[in-house]
Amino acid sequence: MEYGKNDKRISFMDTDKRAAELLIRLKNDGLTKTKFFRAILTGYLERNQDIISFLDSYKENAGSQSKNKTRKIKNIEKNEKDQKNKFGLNDGDIQDIFDLLEKEHPDL
């Protein structure tokens, strides 16, 4: 089994009313639940600023994360971005480096 290639189910519970409202909205937008949640997940993982901004606002209103912790996370993400820019690396370059290492040293 190769990591990152296996399907995993991600699910959660919500009310029947919200589930019905979601299906109606998705139908109007021409989306399936799968496409919708994959799009949101991709945006979140790739740190899409619209999604991150929405979640920051949500966390602040819900009181689920302190402003201090939010500030620390933003600083960490900024430092990560600065380091990638400093060395001219993007996600594809980083993956290529790991692929080369794997090819050179398959026993690792």
N, CA, C and O atoms as CSV, one atom per row, in Angstrom:
chain,resi,resn,atom,element,x,y,z
A,1,MET,N,N,0.836,-1.178,0.000
A,1,MET,CA,C,0.000,0.000,0.000
A,1,MET,C,C,0.883,1.246,0.000
A,1,MET,O,O,1.808,1.374,0.803
A,2,GLU,N,N,0.579,2.146,-0.907
A,2,GLU,CA,C,1.369,3.354,-1.033
A,2,GLU,C,C,0.638,4.516,-0.360
A,2,GLU,O,O,-0.525,4.792,-0.654
A,3,TYR,N,N,1.344,5.186,0.545
A,3,TYR,CA,C,0.758,6.305,1.277
A,3,TYR,C,C,0.329,7.398,0.302
A,3,TYR,O,O,1.062,7.737,-0.628
A,4,GLY,N,N,-0.848,7.936,0.521
A,4,GLY,CA,C,-1.368,8.999,-0.327
A,4,GLY,C,C,-2.151,8.512,-1.520
A,4,GLY,O,O,-2.687,9.326,-2.272
A,5,LYS,N,N,-2.234,7.215,-1.719
A,5,LYS,CA,C,-2.949,6.657,-2.868
A,5,LYS,C,C,-4.215,5.908,-2.454
A,5,LYS,O,O,-5.024,5.538,-3.304
A,6,ASN,N,N,-4.383,5.687,-1.163
A,6,ASN,CA,C,-5.530,4.921,-0.669
A,6,ASN,C,C,-6.683,5.857,-0.327
A,6,ASN,O,O,-6.471,6.917,0.262
A,7,ASP,N,N,-7.892,5.470,-0.693
A,7,ASP,CA,C,-9.074,6.264,-0.386
A,7,ASP,C,C,-9.429,6.143,1.091
A,7,ASP,O,O,-9.317,5.068,1.680
A,8,LYS,N,N,-9.854,7.246,1.678
A,8,LYS,CA,C,-10.323,7.280,3.058
A,8,LYS,C,C,-11.660,7.997,3.080
A,8,LYS,O,O,-11.849,8.988,2.375
A,9,ARG,N,N,-12.577,7.505,3.877
A,9,ARG,CA,C,-13.878,8.149,4.024
A,9,ARG,C,C,-13.769,9.207,5.119
A,9,ARG,O,O,-13.232,8.957,6.198
A,10,ILE,N,N,-14.288,10.387,4.814
A,10,ILE,CA,C,-14.357,11.477,5.784
A,10,ILE,C,C,-15.834,11.793,5.950
A,10,ILE,O,O,-16.510,12.130,4.977
A,11,SER,N,N,-16.338,11.688,7.166
A,11,SER,CA,C,-17.765,11.941,7.363
A,11,SER,C,C,-18.006,12.613,8.708
A,11,SER,O,O,-17.154,12.592,9.596
A,12,PHE,N,N,-19.186,13.207,8.834
A,12,PHE,CA,C,-19.595,13.834,10.074
A,12,PHE,C,C,-21.115,13.882,10.114
A,12,PHE,O,O,-21.778,13.672,9.099
A,13,MET,N,N,-21.649,14.152,11.263
A,13,MET,CA,C,-23.097,14.195,11.448
A,13,MET,C,C,-23.563,15.648,11.479
A,13,MET,O,O,-22.852,16.534,11.954
A,14,ASP,N,N,-24.770,15.872,10.964
A,14,ASP,CA,C,-25.442,17.163,11.052
A,14,ASP,C,C,-26.940,16.900,11.032
A,14,ASP,O,O,-27.358,15.748,10.918
A,15,THR,N,N,-27.741,17.923,11.138
A,15,THR,CA,C,-29.184,17.716,11.193
A,15,THR,C,C,-29.750,17.396,9.813
A,15,THR,O,O,-29.141,17.702,8.788
A,16,ASP,N,N,-30.924,16.775,9.809
A,16,ASP,CA,C,-31.581,16.458,8.540
A,16,ASP,C,C,-31.949,17.725,7.774
A,16,ASP,O,O,-31.907,17.739,6.544
A,17,LYS,N,N,-32.311,18.790,8.493
A,17,LYS,CA,C,-32.660,20.061,7.856
A,17,LYS,C,C,-31.462,20.644,7.109
A,17,LYS,O,O,-31.586,21.051,5.954
A,18,ARG,N,N,-30.313,20.683,7.763
A,18,ARG,CA,C,-29.109,21.242,7.118
A,18,ARG,C,C,-28.647,20.356,5.967
A,18,ARG,O,O,-28.156,20.861,4.957
A,19,ALA,N,N,-28.799,19.055,6.106
A,19,ALA,CA,C,-28.435,18.142,5.012
A,19,ALA,C,C,-29.305,18.408,3.788
A,19,ALA,O,O,-28.806,18.431,2.664
A,20,ALA,N,N,-30.592,18.608,4.000
A,20,ALA,CA,C,-31.509,18.904,2.896
A,20,ALA,C,C,-31.172,20.258,2.272
A,20,ALA,O,O,-31.156,20.389,1.048
A,21,GLU,N,N,-30.903,21.268,3.111
A,21,GLU,CA,C,-30.528,22.587,2.594
A,21,GLU,C,C,-29.247,22.515,1.769
A,21,GLU,O,O,-29.128,23.171,0.734
A,22,LEU,N,N,-28.292,21.713,2.234
A,22,LEU,CA,C,-27.044,21.538,1.491
A,22,LEU,C,C,-27.313,20.934,0.115
A,22,LEU,O,O,-26.803,21.421,-0.894
A,23,LEU,N,N,-28.102,19.888,0.079
A,23,LEU,CA,C,-28.404,19.236,-1.198
A,23,LEU,C,C,-29.085,20.194,-2.170
A,23,LEU,O,O,-28.789,20.179,-3.365
A,24,ILE,N,N,-29.989,21.022,-1.670
A,24,ILE,CA,C,-30.676,21.996,-2.531
A,24,ILE,C,C,-29.689,23.019,-3.071
A,24,ILE,O,O,-29.699,23.327,-4.263
A,25,ARG,N,N,-28.842,23.544,-2.203
A,25,ARG,CA,C,-27.834,24.530,-2.637
A,25,ARG,C,C,-26.872,23.919,-3.652
A,25,ARG,O,O,-26.552,24.539,-4.666
A,26,LEU,N,N,-26.420,22.718,-3.375
A,26,LEU,CA,C,-25.487,22.057,-4.291
A,26,LEU,C,C,-26.130,21.819,-5.653
A,26,LEU,O,O,-25.496,22.010,-6.691
A,27,LYS,N,N,-27.387,21.405,-5.639
A,27,LYS,CA,C,-28.126,21.168,-6.893
A,27,LYS,C,C,-28.201,22.469,-7.696
A,27,LYS,O,O,-27.970,22.471,-8.905
A,28,ASN,N,N,-28.524,23.573,-7.019
A,28,ASN,CA,C,-28.599,24.875,-7.681
A,28,ASN,C,C,-27.249,25.307,-8.253
A,28,ASN,O,O,-27.193,25.968,-9.290
A,29,ASP,N,N,-26.167,24.933,-7.576
A,29,ASP,CA,C,-24.820,25.312,-8.022
A,29,ASP,C,C,-24.200,24.285,-8.963
A,29,ASP,O,O,-23.086,24.477,-9.451
A,30,GLY,N,N,-24.922,23.194,-9.216
A,30,GLY,CA,C,-24.413,22.176,-10.130
A,30,GLY,C,C,-23.244,21.384,-9.568
A,30,GLY,O,O,-22.357,20.960,-10.308
A,31,LEU,N,N,-23.248,21.188,-8.259
A,31,LEU,CA,C,-22.172,20.444,-7.593
A,31,LEU,C,C,-22.723,19.199,-6.916
A,31,LEU,O,O,-23.897,19.137,-6.549
A,32,THR,N,N,-21.858,18.216,-6.759
A,32,THR,CA,C,-22.174,17.066,-5.926
A,32,THR,C,C,-21.558,17.297,-4.550
A,32,THR,O,O,-20.712,18.175,-4.384
A,33,LYS,N,N,-21.983,16.506,-3.564
A,33,LYS,CA,C,-21.374,16.626,-2.231
A,33,LYS,C,C,-19.877,16.346,-2.307
A,33,LYS,O,O,-19.074,17.036,-1.680
A,34,THR,N,N,-19.515,15.333,-3.076
A,34,THR,CA,C,-18.103,14.963,-3.187
A,34,THR,C,C,-17.283,16.101,-3.768
A,34,THR,O,O,-16.241,16.462,-3.222
A,35,LYS,N,N,-17.752,16.670,-4.878
A,35,LYS,CA,C,-17.008,17.775,-5.498
A,35,LYS,C,C,-16.909,18.976,-4.559
A,35,LYS,O,O,-15.866,19.624,-4.464
A,36,PHE,N,N,-18.009,19.256,-3.873
A,36,PHE,CA,C,-18.017,20.387,-2.945
A,36,PHE,C,C,-16.991,20.203,-1.826
A,36,PHE,O,O,-16.159,21.077,-1.586
A,37,PHE,N,N,-17.061,19.058,-1.147
A,37,PHE,CA,C,-16.166,18.857,-0.012
A,37,PHE,C,C,-14.706,18.710,-0.449
A,37,PHE,O,O,-13.803,19.144,0.267
A,38,ARG,N,N,-14.469,18.114,-1.596
A,38,ARG,CA,C,-13.090,18.049,-2.099
A,38,ARG,C,C,-12.560,19.434,-2.418
A,38,ARG,O,O,-11.397,19.728,-2.144
A,39,ALA,N,N,-13.403,20.297,-2.998
A,39,ALA,CA,C,-12.980,21.663,-3.319
A,39,ALA,C,C,-12.636,22.432,-2.043
A,39,ALA,O,O,-11.612,23.112,-1.977
A,40,ILE,N,N,-13.494,22.318,-1.038
A,40,ILE,CA,C,-13.249,23.006,0.232
A,40,ILE,C,C,-11.992,22.459,0.900
A,40,ILE,O,O,-11.167,23.226,1.397
A,41,LEU,N,N,-11.845,21.135,0.912
A,41,LEU,CA,C,-10.668,20.512,1.519
A,41,LEU,C,C,-9.388,20.937,0.801
A,41,LEU,O,O,-8.384,21.247,1.444
A,42,THR,N,N,-9.426,20.951,-0.525
A,42,THR,CA,C,-8.256,21.378,-1.290
A,42,THR,C,C,-7.909,22.826,-0.969
A,42,THR,O,O,-6.744,23.152,-0.746
A,43,GLY,N,N,-8.904,23.683,-0.945
A,43,GLY,CA,C,-8.660,25.086,-0.607
A,43,GLY,C,C,-8.072,25.248,0.782
A,43,GLY,O,O,-7.182,26.074,0.990
A,44,TYR,N,N,-8.558,24.472,1.725
A,44,TYR,CA,C,-8.050,24.532,3.096
A,44,TYR,C,C,-6.603,24.045,3.166
A,44,TYR,O,O,-5.752,24.695,3.774
A,45,LEU,N,N,-6.332,22.909,2.545
A,45,LEU,CA,C,-4.979,22.343,2.589
A,45,LEU,C,C,-3.969,23.203,1.837
A,45,LEU,O,O,-2.805,23.288,2.229
A,46,GLU,N,N,-4.415,23.839,0.760
A,46,GLU,CA,C,-3.526,24.700,-0.022
A,46,GLU,C,C,-3.504,26.128,0.510
A,46,GLU,O,O,-2.877,27.009,-0.080
A,47,ARG,N,N,-4.183,26.348,1.614
A,47,ARG,CA,C,-4.199,27.625,2.324
A,47,ARG,C,C,-4.770,28.757,1.471
A,47,ARG,O,O,-4.240,29.867,1.459
A,48,ASN,N,N,-5.862,28.458,0.757
A,48,ASN,CA,C,-6.566,29.470,-0.017
A,48,ASN,C,C,-6.988,30.596,0.927
A,48,ASN,O,O,-7.656,30.354,1.933
A,49,GLN,N,N,-6.595,31.822,0.597
A,49,GLN,CA,C,-6.804,32.931,1.515
A,49,GLN,C,C,-8.282,33.226,1.790
A,49,GLN,O,O,-8.624,33.665,2.888
A,50,ASP,N,N,-9.154,32.994,0.818
A,50,ASP,CA,C,-10.585,33.201,1.058
A,50,ASP,C,C,-11.103,32.233,2.111
A,50,ASP,O,O,-11.844,32.625,3.012
A,51,ILE,N,N,-10.717,30.984,1.999
A,51,ILE,CA,C,-11.164,29.975,2.955
A,51,ILE,C,C,-10.527,30.213,4.321
A,51,ILE,O,O,-11.201,30.118,5.346
A,52,ILE,N,N,-9.243,30.517,4.339
A,52,ILE,CA,C,-8.548,30.754,5.608
A,52,ILE,C,C,-9.132,31.973,6.310
A,52,ILE,O,O,-9.308,31.957,7.528
A,53,SER,N,N,-9.432,33.023,5.564
A,53,SER,CA,C,-10.027,34.218,6.142
A,53,SER,C,C,-11.392,33.898,6.755
A,53,SER,O,O,-11.703,34.342,7.861
A,54,PHE,N,N,-12.204,33.124,6.029
A,54,PHE,CA,C,-13.506,32.716,6.555
A,54,PHE,C,C,-13.341,31.921,7.852
A,54,PHE,O,O,-14.050,32.167,8.828
A,55,LEU,N,N,-12.410,30.972,7.859
A,55,LEU,CA,C,-12.211,30.137,9.048
A,55,LEU,C,C,-11.651,30.944,10.218
A,55,LEU,O,O,-12.009,30.692,11.369
A,56,ASP,N,N,-10.779,31.907,9.938
A,56,ASP,CA,C,-10.271,32.768,11.005
A,56,ASP,C,C,-11.416,33.538,11.653
A,56,ASP,O,O,-11.482,33.657,12.877
A,57,SER,N,N,-12.312,34.055,10.827
A,57,SER,CA,C,-13.476,34.775,11.333
A,57,SER,C,C,-14.374,33.839,12.139
A,57,SER,O,O,-14.865,34.202,13.208
A,58,TYR,N,N,-14.580,32.633,11.614
A,58,TYR,CA,C,-15.405,31.643,12.315
A,58,TYR,C,C,-14.798,31.304,13.687
A,58,TYR,O,O,-15.501,31.283,14.697
A,59,LYS,N,N,-13.486,31.042,13.707
A,59,LYS,CA,C,-12.832,30.673,14.971
A,59,LYS,C,C,-12.919,31.806,15.983
A,59,LYS,O,O,-13.115,31.566,17.174
A,60,GLU,N,N,-12.772,33.038,15.512
A,60,GLU,CA,C,-12.856,34.189,16.413
A,60,GLU,C,C,-14.260,34.316,17.001
A,60,GLU,O,O,-14.423,34.532,18.202
A,61,ASN,N,N,-15.279,34.179,16.136
A,61,ASN,CA,C,-16.665,34.302,16.604
A,61,ASN,C,C,-17.067,33.137,17.498
A,61,ASN,O,O,-17.836,33.317,18.442
A,62,ALA,N,N,-16.555,31.944,17.208
A,62,ALA,CA,C,-16.904,30.773,18.005
A,62,ALA,C,C,-16.061,30.673,19.272
A,62,ALA,O,O,-16.351,29.868,20.157
A,63,GLY,N,N,-15.023,31.488,19.351
A,63,GLY,CA,C,-14.141,31.442,20.511
A,63,GLY,C,C,-13.360,30.147,20.607
A,63,GLY,O,O,-12.993,29.715,21.700
A,64,SER,N,N,-13.105,29.522,19.450
A,64,SER,CA,C,-12.427,28.227,19.472
A,64,SER,C,C,-10.904,28.335,19.397
A,64,SER,O,O,-10.197,27.334,19.513
A,65,GLN,N,N,-10.404,29.563,19.200
A,65,GLN,CA,C,-8.952,29.733,19.166
A,65,GLN,C,C,-8.632,31.147,19.640
A,65,GLN,O,O,-9.273,32.112,19.223
A,66,SER,N,N,-7.648,31.260,20.504
A,66,SER,CA,C,-7.286,32.578,21.018
A,66,SER,C,C,-6.613,33.409,19.924
A,66,SER,O,O,-6.040,32.873,18.975
A,67,LYS,N,N,-6.699,34.715,20.079
A,67,LYS,CA,C,-6.052,35.609,19.105
A,67,LYS,C,C,-4.538,35.408,19.118
A,67,LYS,O,O,-3.881,35.531,18.085
A,68,ASN,N,N,-3.992,35.099,20.286
A,68,ASN,CA,C,-2.558,34.863,20.405
A,68,ASN,C,C,-2.139,33.638,19.583
A,68,ASN,O,O,-1.141,33.681,18.863
A,69,LYS,N,N,-2.907,32.547,19.694
A,69,LYS,CA,C,-2.582,31.335,18.933
A,69,LYS,C,C,-2.760,31.578,17.440
A,69,LYS,O,O,-1.945,31.114,16.642
A,70,THR,N,N,-3.815,32.300,17.044
A,70,THR,CA,C,-4.027,32.632,15.643
A,70,THR,C,C,-2.837,33.419,15.097
A,70,THR,O,O,-2.367,33.157,13.990
A,71,ARG,N,N,-2.355,34.378,15.873
A,71,ARG,CA,C,-1.207,35.194,15.475
A,71,ARG,C,C,0.050,34.325,15.315
A,71,ARG,O,O,0.821,34.513,14.374
A,72,LYS,N,N,0.253,33.376,16.237
A,72,LYS,CA,C,1.415,32.481,16.148
A,72,LYS,C,C,1.347,31.620,14.888
A,72,LYS,O,O,2.354,31.436,14.205
A,73,ILE,N,N,0.165,31.095,14.582
A,73,ILE,CA,C,0.002,30.262,13.392
A,73,ILE,C,C,0.290,31.073,12.135
A,73,ILE,O,O,0.960,30.587,11.224
A,74,LYS,N,N,-0.211,32.308,12.078
A,74,LYS,CA,C,0.040,33.170,10.919
A,74,LYS,C,C,1.535,33.451,10.758
A,74,LYS,O,O,2.046,33.482,9.638
A,75,ASN,N,N,2.228,33.654,11.871
A,75,ASN,CA,C,3.674,33.885,11.808
A,75,ASN,C,C,4.413,32.651,11.290
A,75,ASN,O,O,5.333,32.773,10.482
A,76,ILE,N,N,4.016,31.473,11.749
A,76,ILE,CA,C,4.634,30.232,11.285
A,76,ILE,C,C,4.413,30.068,9.785
A,76,ILE,O,O,5.348,29.732,9.057
A,77,GLU,N,N,3.189,30.300,9.315
A,77,GLU,CA,C,2.882,30.167,7.888
A,77,GLU,C,C,3.655,31.184,7.064
A,77,GLU,O,O,4.120,30.871,5.968
A,78,LYS,N,N,3.797,32.408,7.587
A,78,LYS,CA,C,4.565,33.438,6.870
A,78,LYS,C,C,6.033,33.037,6.775
A,78,LYS,O,O,6.653,33.192,5.723
A,79,ASN,N,N,6.590,32.526,7.865
A,79,ASN,CA,C,7.984,32.079,7.859
A,79,ASN,C,C,8.190,30.926,6.877
A,79,ASN,O,O,9.194,30.882,6.167
A,80,GLU,N,N,7.239,29.999,6.839
A,80,GLU,CA,C,7.316,28.876,5.907
A,80,GLU,C,C,7.317,29.385,4.465
A,80,GLU,O,O,8.118,28.938,3.644
A,81,LYS,N,N,6.427,30.308,4.166
A,81,LYS,CA,C,6.336,30.871,2.819
A,81,LYS,C,C,7.626,31.617,2.466
A,81,LYS,O,O,8.136,31.495,1.352
A,82,ASP,N,N,8.146,32.387,3.420
A,82,ASP,CA,C,9.396,33.120,3.190
A,82,ASP,C,C,10.557,32.172,2.902
A,82,ASP,O,O,11.379,32.444,2.026
A,83,GLN,N,N,10.628,31.056,3.639
A,83,GLN,CA,C,11.700,30.089,3.430
A,83,GLN,C,C,11.597,29.432,2.055
A,83,GLN,O,O,12.605,29.239,1.375
A,84,LYS,N,N,10.380,29.091,1.655
A,84,LYS,CA,C,10.192,28.498,0.328
A,84,LYS,C,C,10.613,29.477,-0.756
A,84,LYS,O,O,11.265,29.095,-1.728
A,85,ASN,N,N,10.238,30.748,-0.585
A,85,ASN,CA,C,10.625,31.765,-1.564
A,85,ASN,C,C,12.128,31.996,-1.561
A,85,ASN,O,O,12.737,32.176,-2.616
A,86,LYS,N,N,12.719,31.992,-0.383
A,86,LYS,CA,C,14.163,32.223,-0.242
A,86,LYS,C,C,14.963,31.187,-1.023
A,86,LYS,O,O,15.961,31.516,-1.663
A,87,PHE,N,N,14.517,29.933,-0.967
A,87,PHE,CA,C,15.226,28.863,-1.645
A,87,PHE,C,C,14.619,28.524,-3.005
A,87,PHE,O,O,15.077,27.600,-3.679
A,88,GLY,N,N,13.592,29.268,-3.406
A,88,GLY,CA,C,12.983,29.070,-4.713
A,88,GLY,C,C,12.292,27.728,-4.861
A,88,GLY,O,O,12.303,27.136,-5.940
A,89,LEU,N,N,11.697,27.251,-3.796
A,89,LEU,CA,C,11.042,25.944,-3.828
A,89,LEU,C,C,9.530,26.098,-3.842
A,89,LEU,O,O,8.969,26.932,-3.132
A,90,ASN,N,N,8.889,25.289,-4.654
A,90,ASN,CA,C,7.433,25.171,-4.576
A,90,ASN,C,C,7.117,23.718,-4.242
A,90,ASN,O,O,8.030,22.897,-4.145
A,91,ASP,N,N,5.860,23.393,-4.067
A,91,ASP,CA,C,5.486,22.037,-3.655
A,91,ASP,C,C,5.941,20.989,-4.662
A,91,ASP,O,O,6.333,19.889,-4.271
A,92,GLY,N,N,5.896,21.314,-5.951
A,92,GLY,CA,C,6.347,20.375,-6.984
A,92,GLY,C,C,7.839,20.105,-6.877
A,92,GLY,O,O,8.279,18.966,-7.034
A,93,ASP,N,N,8.628,21.158,-6.607
A,93,ASP,CA,C,10.070,20.989,-6.443
A,93,ASP,C,C,10.390,20.099,-5.250
A,93,ASP,O,O,11.261,19.232,-5.323
A,94,ILE,N,N,9.685,20.321,-4.166
A,94,ILE,CA,C,9.909,19.535,-2.950
A,94,ILE,C,C,9.579,18.069,-3.213
A,94,ILE,O,O,10.323,17.184,-2.790
A,95,GLN,N,N,8.470,17.802,-3.907
A,95,GLN,CA,C,8.089,16.425,-4.233
A,95,GLN,C,C,9.133,15.794,-5.143
A,95,GLN,O,O,9.464,14.620,-4.981
A,96,ASP,N,N,9.665,16.571,-6.112
A,96,ASP,CA,C,10.707,16.061,-7.009
A,96,ASP,C,C,11.950,15.647,-6.229
A,96,ASP,O,O,12.577,14.636,-6.545
A,97,ILE,N,N,12.303,16.427,-5.213
A,97,ILE,CA,C,13.471,16.096,-4.383
A,97,ILE,C,C,13.242,14.760,-3.680
A,97,ILE,O,O,14.136,13.913,-3.648
A,98,PHE,N,N,12.051,14.568,-3.118
A,98,PHE,CA,C,11.747,13.310,-2.442
A,98,PHE,C,C,11.728,12.146,-3.432
A,98,PHE,O,O,12.166,11.044,-3.099
A,99,ASP,N,N,11.227,12.379,-4.638
A,99,ASP,CA,C,11.222,11.328,-5.664
A,99,ASP,C,C,12.639,10.923,-6.037
A,99,ASP,O,O,12.929,9.736,-6.190
A,100,LEU,N,N,13.530,11.913,-6.184
A,100,LEU,CA,C,14.932,11.617,-6.504
A,100,LEU,C,C,15.596,10.827,-5.383
A,100,LEU,O,O,16.319,9.864,-5.638
A,101,LEU,N,N,15.350,11.237,-4.147
A,101,LEU,CA,C,15.922,10.515,-3.003
A,101,LEU,C,C,15.426,9.076,-2.960
A,101,LEU,O,O,16.193,8.157,-2.672
A,102,GLU,N,N,14.147,8.885,-3.247
A,102,GLU,CA,C,13.573,7.540,-3.233
A,102,GLU,C,C,14.180,6.682,-4.328
A,102,GLU,O,O,14.428,5.493,-4.128
A,103,LYS,N,N,14.418,7.283,-5.486
A,103,LYS,CA,C,15.000,6.543,-6.610
A,103,LYS,C,C,16.450,6.163,-6.313
A,103,LYS,O,O,16.884,5.054,-6.625
A,104,GLU,N,N,17.192,7.087,-5.711
A,104,GLU,CA,C,18.605,6.853,-5.393
A,104,GLU,C,C,18.779,5.863,-4.236
A,104,GLU,O,O,19.727,5.079,-4.204
A,105,HIS,N,N,17.849,5.920,-3.298
A,105,HIS,CA,C,17.961,5.097,-2.081
A,105,HIS,C,C,16.631,4.393,-1.815
A,105,HIS,O,O,15.920,4.779,-0.887
A,106,PRO,N,N,16.280,3.391,-2.585
A,106,PRO,CA,C,14.983,2.721,-2.425
A,106,PRO,C,C,14.821,1.996,-1.088
A,106,PRO,O,O,13.705,1.673,-0.682
A,107,ASP,N,N,15.935,1.745,-0.412
A,107,ASP,CA,C,15.877,1.033,0.851
A,107,ASP,C,C,15.495,1.923,2.032
A,107,ASP,O,O,15.270,1.421,3.133
A,108,LEU,N,N,15.419,3.229,1.820
A,108,LEU,CA,C,15.081,4.148,2.922
A,108,LEU,C,C,13.630,4.133,3.262
A,108,LEU,O,O,13.199,4.851,4.164
